[in-house]
């Protein structure tokens, strides 16, 4: 019996990269964003997002 597959490594994967030198959009915040952070705000000023819990109905 012969098994054929593909090699899986994270090195071969291309990560999406943003422009260098981006700054948080919050007024008076001078935090430089990582090239790998595709958000427009730093972690301190990012809008809070609450994930939907499976099987639960949350109030808006």
C-alpha positions as CSV (number, residue, x, y, z in Angstrom):
1,X,0.0,0.0,0.0
2,X,1.4,3.4,-1.0
3,X,0.2,6.7,0.6
4,X,0.8,10.0,-1.3
5,X,0.4,13.4,0.2
6,X,1.7,16.9,0.2
7,X,4.3,18.3,2.6
8,X,2.7,20.8,5.0
9,X,4.9,23.5,6.5
10,X,4.1,27.1,7.6
11,X,7.2,28.3,5.8
12,X,5.6,27.7,2.4
13,X,2.5,29.8,3.2
14,X,2.5,33.4,2.2
15,X,1.1,35.7,4.9
16,X,-0.8,38.8,3.8
17,X,1.3,41.9,4.6
18,X,0.2,45.5,4.8
19,X,2.2,48.6,4.1
20,X,5.0,49.5,6.5
21,X,4.7,52.7,8.6
22,X,0.9,52.6,9.2
23,X,-0.3,54.3,12.3
24,X,-3.5,53.8,14.4
25,X,-6.4,55.9,13.2
26,X,-7.4,57.0,16.7
27,X,-6.8,60.7,17.0
28,X,-3.6,61.5,19.0
29,X,-2.5,57.8,19.0
30,X,0.9,57.4,17.4
31,X,1.1,53.6,17.7
32,X,2.7,52.1,14.6
33,X,0.8,49.0,13.4
34,X,2.5,45.8,12.5
35,X,2.7,44.8,8.9
36,X,0.8,41.6,9.8
37,X,-2.1,43.5,11.5
38,X,-4.7,44.2,8.8
39,X,-6.8,46.3,11.1
40,X,-6.9,50.1,11.1
41,X,-6.6,50.5,14.9
42,X,-4.1,49.3,17.5
43,X,-5.2,46.7,20.0
44,X,-5.9,49.4,22.6
45,X,-8.3,51.3,20.3
46,X,-9.8,48.5,18.2
47,X,-13.6,48.3,18.5
48,X,-14.7,45.4,20.8
49,X,-16.2,42.5,19.0
50,X,-18.1,39.8,20.9
51,X,-18.3,36.5,19.1
52,X,-21.6,34.8,18.8
53,X,-21.8,31.9,21.2
54,X,-23.1,28.8,19.4
55,X,-26.6,28.0,20.4
56,X,-27.1,31.2,22.5
57,X,-29.1,34.3,21.6
58,X,-27.4,37.4,22.7
59,X,-29.1,40.8,23.3
60,X,-28.0,43.5,20.8
